[in-house]
Amino acid sequence: MSPTPDDHPAPERSLAEINADIRCLFARAEGRLSDAERIRHAALLGEWASAIRASVVPAA
């Protein structure tokens, strides 16, 4: 069964945008995240992983 476009919906934000948010989070926190920042970081990583999966092109 071949994947359909609905299997990996297009991310709402680009990988570059998500990566920039992750970098800004660490820059503001000076490398030490508070509990709230850790939660935000985990959410950003989940969003980033979803965007990576959506960008994968299946092999022929």
C-alpha positions as CSV (number, residue, x, y, z in Angstrom):
1,M,0.0,0.0,0.0
2,S,1.5,3.3,-1.0
3,P,1.4,6.3,1.3
4,T,-1.2,8.9,0.6
5,P,-0.7,12.7,1.2
6,D,-3.0,12.3,4.3
7,D,-0.5,9.9,5.9
8,H,1.8,12.9,6.6
9,P,-0.1,16.2,6.5
10,A,2.0,19.2,5.7
11,P,3.4,20.9,8.8
12,E,2.0,24.3,9.7
13,R,5.5,25.7,10.1
14,S,8.8,25.0,8.4
15,L,11.7,23.1,10.0
16,A,13.7,26.3,9.9
17,E,11.0,28.2,11.9
18,I,10.8,25.4,14.5
19,N,14.6,25.2,14.8
20,A,14.8,28.9,15.3
21,D,12.3,28.7,18.1
22,I,14.3,25.9,19.8
23,R,17.5,28.0,19.4
24,C,15.8,31.1,20.8
25,L,14.5,29.1,23.8
26,F,18.0,28.0,24.7
27,A,19.5,31.4,24.1
28,R,17.0,33.1,26.4
29,A,17.5,30.4,29.1
30,E,21.2,30.6,28.7
31,G,21.3,26.8,28.4
32,R,19.3,26.1,31.6
33,L,15.7,25.4,31.1
34,S,13.0,25.9,33.7
35,D,10.2,23.3,34.1
36,A,8.0,25.5,31.8
37,E,10.7,25.8,29.3
38,R,11.3,22.1,29.3
39,I,7.7,21.5,28.5
40,R,7.9,24.1,25.6
41,H,11.1,22.4,24.4
42,A,9.4,19.0,24.4
43,A,6.4,20.4,22.4
44,L,8.8,22.0,19.9
45,L,10.7,18.7,19.5
46,G,7.4,16.9,18.8
47,E,6.5,19.6,16.2
48,W,10.0,19.2,14.7
49,A,9.7,15.4,14.5
50,S,6.3,15.7,12.8
51,A,7.7,18.2,10.3
52,I,10.6,15.8,9.6
53,R,8.2,12.9,9.0
54,A,6.1,15.0,6.7
55,S,9.1,16.0,4.7
56,V,10.2,12.4,4.0
57,V,9.7,11.2,0.4
58,P,8.9,7.5,0.2
59,A,11.3,5.5,-2.0
60,A,10.0,4.3,-5.3
